[in-house]
Amino acid sequence: MPLAFVFDAYGTLFDVHSAINRHRAAAGPDADRFSELWRAKQLEYTWTLTLAGRYVDFWALTERALDYALARFPSVDPALRPSLLDCYMRLDVFPDARAALHELKMREHPAAILSNGTPRMLAAAVAAAEIELDAVFSVDGIRMFKPRPEVYRLALEHFRLPPGDIVFASSNRWDVMGAAAVGLRTAWINRAKTPEEYGPPPNAVLTSLAGLTSFA
């Protein structure tokens, strides 16, 4: 049975759209499309930089992606920029994430975050959410982003367990692919019920983190 659980942070434990949700009225009718573009560009920058052998930390990319989204959606007041960035440092935690982490703690299974986020971003998010974790791994130390295999090996090196004894959970299918490539057991948290893509298939497809405790 698996002994450790490792979670993606943004989109899996923390709601990346909660920043715009707190300012929905001020953002106006394009709020949802604006937030989707902000997130899409943030991820795009991580992939393209890693492919090019370059590194800029995730907070700087979050700012750049926000600036791009503001330029594409002039209906969103640029004066919201500092407020949106402040919210991104303390995103809402998904209710099912809080419950799953509590259940794993009760069963004495180690739980960790493995994220593109900077240590400062992750520390702020964890503190704001008031959740308990045994470890937080940031790509900042190796200066490359997911889904590079070196990222997922951070968890292997820390826990010193066989890959099959670690479950990696993410809402991002490409992230699940990266974890599976190094042998981790994987759970795709498909809250949006999007179509399957990539390969190999995950060990489990769940609509929330509530089902993750079945692994334990």
VOPAGU-2260 file (C-alpha; in pm, 1 decimal, decimal comma):
REM VOPAGU-2260
SITE   aa  ch    i         X         Y         Z
SITE  MET   A    0       0,0       0,0       0,0
SITE  PRO   A    1     124,0     354,9     -70,0
SITE  LEU   A    2     293,6     527,3     218,7
SITE  ALA   A    3     317,8     887,5      98,2
SITE  PHE   A    4      93,4    1128,8     -91,8
SITE  VAL   A    5     224,4    1417,4    -299,0
SITE  PHE   A    6      -1,8    1691,9    -432,5
SITE  ASP   A    7      21,7    1949,6    -703,1
SITE  ALA   A    8     -63,5    2288,2    -550,0
SITE  TYR   A    9    -224,1    2521,5    -804,1
SITE  GLY   A   10    -552,2    2388,9    -937,1
SITE  THR   A   11    -537,6    2078,6    -716,6
SITE  LEU   A   12    -519,7    2204,0    -358,8
SITE  PHE   A   13    -565,9    2575,1    -429,4
SITE  ASP   A   14    -829,0    2729,0    -657,0
SITE  VAL   A   15    -639,3    2938,2    -912,3
SITE  HIS   A   16    -956,5    3121,5   -1009,2
SITE  SER   A   17   -1038,0    3234,4    -656,0
SITE  ALA   A   18    -833,8    3552,9    -710,3
SITE  ILE   A   19   -1070,7    3675,5    -981,3
SITE  ASN   A   20   -1370,9    3542,5    -788,8
SITE  ARG   A   21   -1295,5    3785,6    -507,5
SITE  HIS   A   22   -1303,2    4074,9    -754,9
SITE  ARG   A   23   -1563,5    3945,2    -999,8
SITE  ALA   A   24   -1787,3    4251,9    -984,6
SITE  ALA   A   25   -1496,8    4488,8   -1046,9
SITE  ALA   A   26   -1352,5    4268,4   -1324,2
SITE  GLY   A   27   -1673,9    4280,2   -1522,2
SITE  PRO   A   28   -1828,2    4048,1   -1783,0
SITE  ASP   A   29   -1495,3    3912,6   -1908,5
SITE  ALA   A   30   -1387,5    3791,2   -1563,4
SITE  ASP   A   31   -1394,7    3419,6   -1642,2
SITE  ARG   A   32   -1220,0    3443,5   -1979,4
SITE  PHE   A   33    -965,1    3678,7   -1824,9
SITE  SER   A   34    -886,6    3431,9   -1544,9
SITE  GLU   A   35    -860,1    3139,0   -1786,2
SITE  LEU   A   36    -612,4    3330,6   -2003,5
SITE  TRP   A   37    -407,3    3436,6   -1701,2
SITE  ARG   A   38    -373,5    3072,0   -1599,6
SITE  ALA   A   39    -306,9    2947,7   -1953,3
SITE  LYS   A   40     -26,1    3197,3   -2016,1
SITE  GLN   A   41     127,4    3127,4   -1675,3
SITE  LEU   A   42     160,9    2758,2   -1765,0
SITE  GLU   A   43     268,0    2828,5   -2123,3
SITE  TYR   A   44     559,0    3036,1   -1996,9
SITE  THR   A   45     681,3    2752,1   -1773,2
SITE  TRP   A   46     682,1    2505,4   -2062,5
SITE  THR   A   47     846,4    2731,6   -2318,2
SITE  LEU   A   48    1118,7    2849,4   -2081,2
SITE  THR   A   49    1202,0    2495,2   -1973,0
SITE  LEU   A   50    1219,6    2381,5   -2336,1
SITE  ALA   A   51    1455,6    2671,5   -2407,5
SITE  GLY   A   52    1678,3    2581,2   -2110,6
SITE  ARG   A   53    1593,6    2902,6   -1927,3
SITE  TYR   A   54    1437,7    2973,1   -1588,6
SITE  VAL   A   55    1236,2    3262,3   -1447,1
SITE  ASP   A   56    1065,0    3196,5   -1115,9
SITE  PHE   A   57     693,5    3124,5   -1099,3
SITE  TRP   A   58     599,5    3448,2    -927,5
SITE  ALA   A   59     756,9    3654,4   -1205,7
SITE  LEU   A   60     572,5    3440,8   -1461,8
SITE  THR   A   61     246,8    3489,7   -1272,2
SITE  GLU   A   62     297,7    3865,6   -1297,1
SITE  ARG   A   63     385,6    3847,9   -1667,5
SITE  ALA   A   64      82,3    3632,6   -1742,2
SITE  LEU   A   65    -141,5    3875,2   -1555,4
SITE  ASP   A   66      -1,7    4167,9   -1753,9
SITE  TYR   A   67     -69,1    3979,1   -2077,3
SITE  ALA   A   68    -428,0    3904,8   -1973,4
SITE  LEU   A   69    -484,2    4269,0   -1880,1
SITE  ALA   A   70    -356,6    4375,6   -2220,7
SITE  ARG   A   71    -585,1    4127,1   -2397,1
SITE  PHE   A   72    -891,5    4225,7   -2193,3
SITE  PRO   A   73    -906,4    4606,7   -2168,8
SITE  SER   A   74   -1250,4    4569,1   -2007,6
SITE  VAL   A   75   -1072,6    4457,3   -1688,9
SITE  ASP   A   76    -946,3    4757,2   -1494,5
SITE  PRO   A   77    -563,2    4743,9   -1473,2
SITE  ALA   A   78    -593,7    4906,2   -1131,0
SITE  LEU   A   79    -698,5    4559,4   -1008,3
SITE  ARG   A   80    -346,5    4426,4   -1070,1
SITE  PRO   A   81    -205,4    4463,0    -714,9
SITE  SER   A   82    -522,9    4326,2    -559,0
SITE  LEU   A   83    -524,0    4022,2    -787,5
SITE  LEU   A   84    -159,3    3949,5    -714,1
SITE  ASP   A   85    -223,1    3981,5    -342,6
SITE  CYS   A   86    -507,9    3730,2    -373,8
SITE  TYR   A   87    -284,2    3490,5    -566,8
SITE  MET   A   88     -54,5    3469,6    -265,3
SITE  ARG   A   89    -343,8    3336,8     -54,2
SITE  LEU   A   90    -571,0    3145,4    -285,9
SITE  ASP   A   91    -873,3    2959,8    -153,4
SITE  VAL   A   92    -816,8    2593,8     -68,7
SITE  PHE   A   93   -1066,0    2348,2    -216,8
SITE  PRO   A   94   -1292,8    2204,0      55,8
SITE  ASP   A   95   -1226,0    1847,8     -62,7
SITE  ALA   A   96    -852,1    1913,9     -34,9
SITE  ARG   A   97    -879,1    2017,1     327,5
SITE  ALA   A   98   -1084,2    1707,1     409,8
SITE  ALA   A   99    -850,3    1469,9     224,2
SITE  LEU   A  100    -540,0    1608,2     395,4
SITE  HIS   A  101    -707,0    1572,5     733,8
SITE  GLU   A  102    -800,7    1211,4     660,2
SITE  LEU   A  103    -447,8    1123,3     548,9
SITE  LYS   A  104    -304,8    1279,2     862,9
SITE  MET   A  105    -541,5    1073,7    1077,2
SITE  ARG   A  106    -415,6     761,6     898,3
SITE  GLU   A  107     -53,4     874,4     951,3
SITE  HIS   A  108      33,8     897,2     583,5
SITE  PRO   A  109     290,1    1168,0     497,5
SITE  ALA   A  110     154,6    1439,8     268,3
SITE  ALA   A  111     355,0    1690,1      65,8
SITE  ILE   A  112     323,4    1952,7    -205,0
SITE  LEU   A  113     530,1    1937,6    -524,5
SITE  SER   A  114     483,1    2260,5    -716,2
SITE  ASN   A  115     610,8    2506,9    -972,3
SITE  GLY   A  116     547,7    2777,8    -713,2
SITE  THR   A  117     827,9    2959,5    -538,2
SITE  PRO   A  118     894,9    2877,1    -171,5
SITE  ARG   A  119     752,0    3217,5     -72,5
SITE  MET   A  120     433,3    3162,2    -272,0
SITE  LEU   A  121     380,7    2814,3    -131,7
SITE  ALA   A  122     451,5    2916,7     227,4
SITE  ALA   A  123     197,2    3198,4     198,0
SITE  ALA   A  124     -68,0    2972,0      42,9
SITE  VAL   A  125     -22,8    2697,5     301,8
SITE  ALA   A  126     -33,2    2947,1     589,3
SITE  ALA   A  127    -344,9    3118,8     455,7
SITE  ALA   A  128    -520,2    2784,5     404,0
SITE  GLU   A  129    -416,7    2662,5     751,0
SITE  ILE   A  130    -333,7    2313,9     626,2
SITE  GLU   A  131     -67,3    2079,2     761,9
SITE  LEU   A  132     189,4    1911,4     539,3
SITE  ASP   A  133     501,7    1708,5     601,5
SITE  ALA   A  134     700,9    1870,1     321,4
SITE  VAL   A  135     676,1    2132,6      48,1
SITE  PHE   A  136     887,8    2088,6    -264,1
SITE  SER   A  137     944,8    2377,9    -503,3
SITE  VAL   A  138    1106,3    2359,6    -845,4
SITE  ASP   A  139    1301,8    2671,7    -754,0
SITE  GLY   A  140    1596,3    2464,2    -631,3
SITE  ILE   A  141    1646,3    2285,5    -963,3
SITE  ARG   A  142    1541,6    2577,7   -1183,8
SITE  MET   A  143    1316,1    2389,0   -1423,2
SITE  PHE   A  144     942,5    2333,4   -1435,2
SITE  LYS   A  145     705,9    2039,8   -1461,0
SITE  PRO   A  146     675,6    1802,7   -1634,8
SITE  ARG   A  147    1054,1    1751,7   -1635,3
SITE  PRO   A  148    1133,2    1418,7   -1461,4
SITE  GLU   A  149    1382,7    1591,8   -1233,2
SITE  VAL   A  150    1092,0    1770,1   -1064,4
SITE  TYR   A  151     910,2    1451,5    -960,4
SITE  ARG   A  152    1234,8    1294,4    -841,1
SITE  LEU   A  153    1244,1    1559,7    -567,2
SITE  ALA   A  154     970,7    1360,9    -390,7
SITE  LEU   A  155    1151,0    1030,7    -446,7
SITE  GLU   A  156    1473,6    1168,7    -303,2
SITE  HIS   A  157    1298,0    1309,7       2,1
SITE  PHE   A  158    1083,2    1011,7      98,6
SITE  ARG   A  159    1334,3     745,2      -9,9
SITE  LEU   A  160    1051,5     512,8    -107,1
SITE  PRO   A  161     998,8     300,8    -417,0
SITE  PRO   A  162     805,5     504,8    -677,1
SITE  GLY   A  163     503,9     276,2    -641,9
SITE  ASP   A  164     475,2     367,9    -275,0
SITE  ILE   A  165     410,9     734,5    -356,5
SITE  VAL   A  166      78,8     859,7    -493,1
SITE  PHE   A  167      92,1    1182,6    -690,9
SITE  ALA   A  168    -236,0    1373,1    -729,0
SITE  SER   A  169    -294,1    1657,2    -973,2
SITE  SER   A  170    -582,0    1822,4   -1154,5
SITE  ASN   A  171    -352,9    1874,3   -1455,1
SITE  ARG   A  172    -341,8    1575,2   -1690,4
SITE  TRP   A  173       0,5    1671,1   -1827,9
SITE  ASP   A  174     130,2    1683,5   -1468,7
SITE  VAL   A  175      -1,6    1333,1   -1404,2
SITE  MET   A  176     179,0    1219,5   -1720,9
SITE  GLY   A  177     507,1    1358,2   -1587,2
SITE  ALA   A  178     469,9    1181,8   -1252,6
SITE  ALA   A  179     378,8     851,0   -1417,7
SITE  ALA   A  180     691,7     873,9   -1633,9
SITE  VAL   A  181     911,7     835,9   -1324,7
SITE  GLY   A  182     702,1     551,9   -1185,0
SITE  LEU   A  183     481,9     727,2    -930,0
SITE  ARG   A  184     128,2     604,6    -877,0
SITE  THR   A  185    -102,8     873,1   -1007,6
SITE  ALA   A  186    -448,2    1014,0    -943,5
SITE  TRP   A  187    -596,9    1259,9   -1189,1
SITE  ILE   A  188    -835,0    1492,9   -1005,4
SITE  ASN   A  189   -1061,0    1570,0   -1299,3
SITE  ARG   A  190   -1303,0    1816,2   -1137,6
SITE  ALA   A  191   -1391,5    1969,7   -1473,7
SITE  LYS   A  192   -1457,1    1626,0   -1632,4
SITE  THR   A  193   -1235,1    1704,1   -1929,6
SITE  PRO   A  194   -1150,5    1438,1   -2191,6
SITE  GLU   A  195    -864,1    1195,9   -2141,0
SITE  GLU   A  196    -534,8    1279,9   -2310,2
SITE  TYR   A  197    -170,3    1179,0   -2294,8
SITE  GLY   A  198     -57,4     841,9   -2165,8
SITE  PRO   A  199     -14,4     615,1   -1984,9
SITE  PRO   A  200    -352,4     625,4   -1809,8
SITE  PRO   A  201    -351,6     732,6   -1444,2
SITE  ASN   A  202    -405,2     475,3   -1171,5
SITE  ALA   A  203    -724,7     656,9   -1076,8
SITE  VAL   A  204    -947,7     926,6   -1220,9
SITE  LEU   A  205   -1140,5    1112,8    -950,5
SITE  THR   A  206   -1381,2    1404,9    -960,0
SITE  SER   A  207   -1255,9    1528,6    -622,1
SITE  LEU   A  208    -983,7    1459,2    -370,2
SITE  ALA   A  209   -1238,6    1289,2    -146,9
SITE  GLY   A  210   -1179,0     958,7    -325,3
SITE  LEU   A  211    -803,5     974,1    -277,3
SITE  THR   A  212    -820,6     808,6      62,7
SITE  SER   A  213    -918,2     482,9    -112,1
SITE  PHE   A  214    -548,4     449,7    -193,7
SITE  ALA   A  215    -469,9     459,2     177,6
